[in-house]
Amino acid sequence: MSEEPPPVEVRGLVKRYGRLSAVDGVDLTVQRGDVYGYLGPNGAGKTTSLRMMLGLIRPTAGTVRLFGRDPQESVRALEGVAGFVEAPTFYPYLSGRRNLELLAAYDGGDARRRVDAALETVELLERAGDRVGGYSHGMRQRLGIAAALLRNPKLLLLDEPATGLDPAGMRDMRLLIRRLSDQGITVLLSSHLLSEVEEVCNRVAIIRAGRIAYEGEIAALKRGAGASYRLETTDDERALAVCQAQPGISEVRREDGAIRFVAEDRTVAELSQALVEAGALIRVLAPQTLRLEDLFLSLTEDGDAAGRREPLAEGVGT
């Protein structure tokens, strides 16, 4: 029996507008059960990619498959797929419930019977009778997800769902995405809010200038990048020179009254000996937690970053 195709499989995806390549050879695969973050700076090609995945615009080249189906060939390819690109829109003078009822009527089938369940899932049932014009930005974002849930999706594509939310709204969105994942829905979300992605996603693709700089597990990206360390000594000037000269030590810099660098455990042991021999006695040498933001910046600001993939057994980019 053949293995079922993944929810999203993109190969060689290209979108050009004249001489501008908005998306330039993107490959990515979203597996069943993933909460998959599609990350990149503004203008990197995230929204254009999502539009092609949903069949809203035609690729210049390359292929998109949703559960093995091409959204450009048939609307049936979008069965079990829902979401929104950019901000969801509703009739502001109608209630949240009435907006969903109109969308359910358009979808047909038994979508109307899912209105209450969708509102309950996004925690808007008590405000369902209020006009959408009185909703906060976060409530409208959650109503957009409720609208997507009317289709009973197996795959949910969300474009910047937490953008513009206050801290409480971000927390609510994070919890909502986790609940959807627990219900068996595969989620692909684009974002530039890296702390939020790190909280909810298990795998990511990082896009830079239309090209994928990394695709894989966040944990693997951190392992491959090595550990970050904070160092304080009795002679930081001398210690800085030792760190810069020591093989296997990278990204050496002075910051917040200490020396910071990236290295593997084995290299750190050798560095400790070199510091003692140089007369710079160690006061503090402690590993620091690598943030996704730091790794993202190193990939998107590095001109040689494009094309990195798992596995990263010997370090990022191997």
Secondary structure, 3 states (H helix, E strand, C coil): CCCCCCCEEEEEEEEEECCEEEEEEEEEEECCCCEEEEECCCCCCHHHHHHHHCCCCCCCEEEEEECCECCCCCHHHHCCEEEECCCCCCCCCCEHHHHHHHHHHHHCCCHHHHHHHHHHHCCCHHHCCCEHHHCCHHHHHHHHHHHHHCCCCCEEEEECCCCCCCHHHHHHHHHHHHHHHHCCCEEEEEECCHHHHHHHCCEEEEEECCEEEEEEEHHHHHHHHCEEEEEEECCHHHHHHHHHHCCCCEEEEEECCEEEEEECHHHHHHHHHHHHHHCCCEEEEEEECCCHHHHHHHHHCCCCCCCEECCCCCCCCC
